[in-house]
Structure formats: structure tokens, C-alpha cells
Amino acid sequence: MSLSLLERVERFNYDYAEALNQRRFAEWPDFFAADHCDYRVLSRENHDADLPAPLLGCYTPGMVKDRVEMLIKDTLTYRHMYLRHYITNVRADTAADGVIVSRANLLVMQSDLEGNSSIYMVGRYEDVLAEIAGELKLRKRHVIVDSFSIDNMLAVPL
Amino acid sequence: MSNSTSASTPTQSGKPLEWPAADFSRVPYDVFTDPEIYRLEMARLFRGAVWNYLGMECEIPEWGDFQTTWIGETQIVVTRAKDGSVHAFENSCAHRGARIVDQVRGNAKRHTCPYHLWTYNLAGDLTGVPLEKGHNGKGGMPPCFDKKDHGLRTLRVATRGGLIFGTYSDATEALDDFIGPHSLTQIERLLVQRKPKVIGYLRQKIPGNWKLYNENVRDPYHGSLLHLFQVSFGIQTPAMQGGIKLDKDGKNTWNHSIMNDEDNADLGKLGEAYADTGKLMPDLKMHDPSLLKIPLDLGDNYKTTILSMFPTLIVAQVDNTYAIRHLRPKGPDAVELHITYLGFEGDTPEQLHNRLLAVNLIGPAGYISLEDGEALRLVQEGAKARLGDHSVLEMGGVGEIQDTDYLSQEISIRGFWKHYHRVMGFPPAGNATLAKEPA
């Protein structure tokens, strides 16, 4: 059965979220195009005011790898929480130059090690994907967060 | 400062608050958790003889520009009037108390309460009351009502180096004296020799008492222990030169570290300093090290400069990042950190790009700073069960509170507590029951 573009993008997002939620951080860079990519988490406050600084920004595939390398090698001291993404309202369209432009809503719930759950993050993805060797890869993922008063820290990417 | 304090300060535990050491090398855990102490801080400290940070002049450059901020739990509106002067008033209508301005920032030539449309000018004076004279000769305010008596609650405002401060007290000393000479010099270096502009805001909710953050920024001892990223990549290491300088009260600290290539030539030699923690990672490498190769644009080899100013302001240079950090206490067990991230007028596109890269070091997602929120959470969690007990501040020496030319010290934290204790009007420290503590 051949999947529609929308179904393919949804599946891509679910696989992406599962890699993060299952703490398979080494897989995360593989969701990005290996030649060039742009991943940023942006505060909606800044985004709407045209202030350019992100909360975090990876402007090359190497920087994407470094973000999770610090988690894999346990360089950072941060609170370990169970995270779960809910990705909805997905739209995907093929642009004139052949890339796929996609948007989605994002909700991330967090649960602590004693089982207490709360909302961690509300926001949206603004993505550009390319089909490379038959697979979808992110050229750009900007995560624009409404919950820009960050609940203590943003160690695991969104 | 009033002398109305009773001999003991009530606490949740029912026991008086005790400061067993005159050099403030012991801090009662109750100050981080007790609702009554928090309430007293709001009244005595934030409304006392202190200059509270309110924002930067570059955030409200034009006539009518305003922004809201917080002094403790009180929301403040900061405005730029037509004559260029800066004003600050509480965001609560003189009539029935409603919040007047319900935006974070914007521009308005007057401020009108949404409820009954009482209108104020940019200095906070009441200028208009609908139906003041009634309607068809009936109703209206009584003849004795005078708008002059019903302005907003205003603060005395002063500025230095583009930073705006406000105070509730007529007794607060001149702003420059409050800031002190070392911080004044560094404000000049960081914020005046180039004209700053805001390139982003970062906000972080930390589940810890606001004073724990004040301890954290006055604590270079943790800098090379908690933050292994900056050790591994030579931003701050235990071998680095640096030190602290205090103002006359001990309340404001300038701490700094200085880059010296020799210090970082062989991080492996630092192993001994890390005891047997196994945490040092001298061989850590980055796939894309461009973050670490951004040149320091002031060219003076300071790798970190942290100005920690009483009670809620930090001006920080960490590597090539420049930011204002401001604390908004939210109850005894939470604080919001508001970070104003700065670029400078005349930055080249490459410099701007470097700032958007260097931000990865700081803020709630910063390779260095995200760990501070976690440290505060852990202290807050641990301290809850320690009422009546005290933390220990002896690194770098006890006794006199003085400047150092070394970084592994907690003396500047003791300076904070000395001033806090004085402003809060607590009974004298050091005459209590240290001897009774279990050995």
C-alpha cells in the first residue's frame, strides 16, 4: 500500500518522537539531512517580535549530533523525565522546488520518576523535509514553543 | 530600616530562625522554604533600601514605550515619557486595584484601566475619571475627590549604564554607591563601550528559592564541578586564573575567570582536583566545534564575568555571550529567571550568527546553564526536610568576608547573606547555638 504524503510525514514525526521518548538519542541525527540542516527551538515571544535568538540552535549536522552526544556521554546534569510527544494537526505540501513543507502542533507531557505527570511543552513544528535516497529527512525543523517559560530546563530536544 | 523586629523571627517550625555563625558560614535552611520569611522579604527587602532592576533603556527607546517587570511579587510598568524620562509604577489601578496594562511590552501615550477607564499619564498620575462630575447633575465623585490624591504607586527611578532601577524607599543610597566601583567598571566594559540591543528573551521557571540562585551566581566553586562542559572545553577550569571582588557591603560580587592557554594545555592533569568522582572528561570532542571557536569580541581574555547584584540582578558574560538575568520570586520554592540576551549595534552578520550560536551555552537549554536549574531543584528538595539545620559555607576560608584571587571559594556567598541578614533586620548572628549542633 502506498502511503500519501501526509501519511508519510505523520509516520516520520511519530518515528522521530519515539526515538527521543525512548531515549534512543543516537538515532536522532539520522532524522536530519546529512549535508545541511537547521534545527532550532524558538520562544514564541521572540519569534513574534522578530528577535532572532533561539533557545537552542543547531545549524549544521555536526551540531545536531553534539546536542545528543552530550546526553549520550552523560556530560550534562539534568532531570531525567519520561517524555511523550503528541503531534497533531499535521499538514504537508510539496513546494515548487520539490521540497516538502510541513507544519504540526506539538504537545509534550512529562512524568517524573515517581509517576507524576504534567504538561512540559506546547508548541508547533515548522518543517522543511527533503526526500533523500527514498527517505524523508529534515532540512529544517523550527520548534516554536508557546510554553517559552521553560519548566526548568530543555536538555532533551523537542 | 525599621528596628521593629522582635528578638526572634517566627518560622514555620515554631522555632526562632538562627544564624549560628557571625561570618555567615552557616545559613539556616528555613530561609529557603518558610512562607513567613518569604512574606517578610516582600515587605522589608524588596520595598526596603534596595535598588531593584527594572529593565534596560534600550528596551523602551521611544516616547510611550513601556514594558512590565516584577519586583518580588509586584508587577511594575516601566515607561518612557515624552521628555525622555523613565518612570515606574505599580500595575494596579488606584480605584479598585485592577491590573491596568495586560501586555508584556508595547507603546501607549497613556494607560487606561479596562474596568472603569480611569486614565493615567506615563508618570502614573491620574488624569481622567469617567463620570467624575456625574450625569445630568446627578452622581459623580464627591466634591472632596481630587485626582491628585489618586495616582498610581510610583517608584523612584535611577539609571546607570543603560540599566534602569527603581526603589520604594527614600532612604536608599545613591545608585552608584549601591552598585559599587567594581560593578560600575564592568558595566562600562560590558554595556556602555558598545551600545547593546536585545536579540532575544529567555525565560526559565526554576523550582527553587530565589536566594538559591543568588548563591549559585556567587559560587565559582561549582563552576568547574557541576558544569563539566565548560571544563572539558576550557571555559572555566579549576586551574584558571580569576577571583572575586566585593562591594562595601559584600552584597554585590564581581567574579571573573581569565583565559590562559597554558591552563588548558592538559586538562588531564586536573584529575586530582576531581578527587575520585570520575566526572572529568578531558577527551570530550565536538563534531562541530565552531561553538568553541567564536573569538571573544572584547579581546581582553575574560572568559567569564559575572556581576551578581543584590537582590535580583546578574549581568553576565559567559564566553562570548552577554546577558542580563533577572529574578522573579514566585513563592518560597520557585523563581522565574528572565534572561535578556544581548547583541550590539553595529554587529556584523557574522557576529550576529555567532551570537545565535553562542546562545547554546546559556539559558534553559544552555550546555552550561541548564544545570543550574537542576542544582537549585535538588537543593530545594533536599532542604525541605532540614528545618532548623544549616548549610555549610567554608570553601576558600571562614572569618572575614574579603576579595580573593582564586575561584574555589564561597566567601562571596557569605557576603550576600551578611547583607540579606542586615536588610531583613534579623537579630545579630553568631551568638546562638552552634555548639549544640550534633558533631
Chai-1 contact restraints between the chains, C-beta under 6 A:
chainA,res_idxA,chainB,res_idxB,connection_type,confidence,min_distance_angstrom,max_distance_angstrom,comment,restraint_id
A,E45,B,Y201,contact,1.0,0.0,6.0,A-B,restraint_1
A,N46,B,G200,contact,1.0,0.0,6.0,A-B,restraint_2
A,L51,B,I199,contact,1.0,0.0,6.0,A-B,restraint_3
A,L51,B,G200,contact,1.0,0.0,6.0,A-B,restraint_4
A,P52,B,I199,contact,1.0,0.0,6.0,A-B,restraint_5
A,P52,B,L356,contact,1.0,0.0,6.0,A-B,restraint_6
A,A53,B,I199,contact,1.0,0.0,6.0,A-B,restraint_7
A,A53,B,G200,contact,1.0,0.0,6.0,A-B,restraint_8
A,A53,B,Y341,contact,1.0,0.0,6.0,A-B,restraint_9
A,A53,B,L356,contact,1.0,0.0,6.0,A-B,restraint_10
A,A53,B,V359,contact,1.0,0.0,6.0,A-B,restraint_11
A,L55,B,A365,contact,1.0,0.0,6.0,A-B,restraint_12
A,L56,B,N360,contact,1.0,0.0,6.0,A-B,restraint_13
A,L56,B,A365,contact,1.0,0.0,6.0,A-B,restraint_14
A,G57,B,L356,contact,1.0,0.0,6.0,A-B,restraint_15
A,T60,B,D288,contact,1.0,0.0,6.0,A-B,restraint_16
A,G62,B,H287,contact,1.0,0.0,6.0,A-B,restraint_17
A,G62,B,D288,contact,1.0,0.0,6.0,A-B,restraint_18
A,M63,B,D288,contact,1.0,0.0,6.0,A-B,restraint_19
A,K65,B,H287,contact,1.0,0.0,6.0,A-B,restraint_20
A,D66,B,M286,contact,1.0,0.0,6.0,A-B,restraint_21
A,D66,B,H287,contact,1.0,0.0,6.0,A-B,restraint_22
A,T75,B,L228,contact,1.0,0.0,6.0,A-B,restraint_23
A,T75,B,F229,contact,1.0,0.0,6.0,A-B,restraint_24
A,T77,B,E371,contact,1.0,0.0,6.0,A-B,restraint_25
A,T77,B,E374,contact,1.0,0.0,6.0,A-B,restraint_26
A,Y78,B,E374,contact,1.0,0.0,6.0,A-B,restraint_27
A,R79,B,E374,contact,1.0,0.0,6.0,A-B,restraint_28
A,F148,B,R203,contact,1.0,0.0,6.0,A-B,restraint_29
A,S149,B,R203,contact,1.0,0.0,6.0,A-B,restraint_30
A,S149,B,K205,contact,1.0,0.0,6.0,A-B,restraint_31
A,I150,B,Q204,contact,1.0,0.0,6.0,A-B,restraint_32
A,I150,B,P364,contact,1.0,0.0,6.0,A-B,restraint_33
A,D151,B,K205,contact,1.0,0.0,6.0,A-B,restraint_34
A,N152,B,I206,contact,1.0,0.0,6.0,A-B,restraint_35
A,N152,B,G373,contact,1.0,0.0,6.0,A-B,restraint_36
A,M153,B,P364,contact,1.0,0.0,6.0,A-B,restraint_37
A,M153,B,L370,contact,1.0,0.0,6.0,A-B,restraint_38
A,M153,B,G373,contact,1.0,0.0,6.0,A-B,restraint_39
A,L154,B,P364,contact,1.0,0.0,6.0,A-B,restraint_40
A,L154,B,A365,contact,1.0,0.0,6.0,A-B,restraint_41
A,A155,B,L370,contact,1.0,0.0,6.0,A-B,restraint_42
